[in-house]
């Protein structure tokens, strides 16, 4: 068994928006930037250099955790 991020890694706001919102339109990319801003920090993410990045599995877990909150 190998530990690899291949297939789990999203790089860039467009890829993250496509995964979370189903579209990479600029308005959804802006929403990703808003949710990852220092003031909000709602969407789990990290940076690779200057690029925004996230793991599909981490986002999925985060969404599942949000389902119980109201």
C-alpha positions in Angstrom: 0.0 0.0 0.0 1.4 3.4 -1.0 0.6 6.7 0.5 -0.1 9.1 -2.3 -2.0 12.2 -2.9 -2.6 11.4 -6.5 -6.2 11.9 -7.2 -6.9 13.5 -3.8 -5.1 16.8 -4.4 -6.9 19.9 -5.7 -4.6 22.8 -6.8 -6.0 26.2 -7.5 -9.3 28.0 -6.7 -10.8 26.7 -10.0 -10.2 23.0 -9.1 -11.5 23.5 -5.6 -14.6 25.4 -6.8 -15.3 22.7 -9.4 -15.1 20.1 -6.6 -17.2 21.9 -4.0 -19.6 23.9 -6.1 -19.6 21.9 -9.4 -18.4 24.9 -11.4 -15.2 26.9 -11.8 -16.9 30.1 -12.8 -15.2 33.2 -11.4 -18.0 33.8 -8.9 -17.4 30.3 -7.4 -13.6 30.9 -7.4 -14.2 34.1 -5.5 -16.4 32.2 -3.0 -13.5 29.7 -2.5 -11.1 32.6 -1.8 -13.6 34.1 0.6 -14.0 30.8 2.5 -10.3 30.4 2.8 -9.4 34.0 3.8 -7.6 34.5 7.0 -10.6 36.2 8.6 -13.0 33.3 7.8 -10.8 30.2 7.4 -13.9 28.0 7.0 -12.8 25.8 4.2 -9.9 23.5 5.0 -6.9 24.3 2.8 -3.2 24.9 2.6 -0.8 26.6 0.2 1.8 25.2 -2.1 3.9 28.3 -2.7 1.4 30.9 -3.7 -1.2 28.4 -4.9 -4.2 27.5 -2.9 -4.6 23.7 -2.4 -6.9 21.3 -0.7 -7.5 17.6 -0.3 -10.8 16.1 -1.6 -10.9 13.7 1.4 -10.4 16.6 3.9 -13.1 18.7 2.3 -15.4 15.7 2.3 -14.8 15.2 6.0 -15.4 18.9 6.7 -18.7 18.8 4.8 -19.8 15.7 6.7 -19.0 17.5 9.9 -21.0 20.5 8.9 -24.1 18.4 8.3 -24.7 18.1 12.1 -24.4 21.8 12.7 -27.3 24.1 12.5 
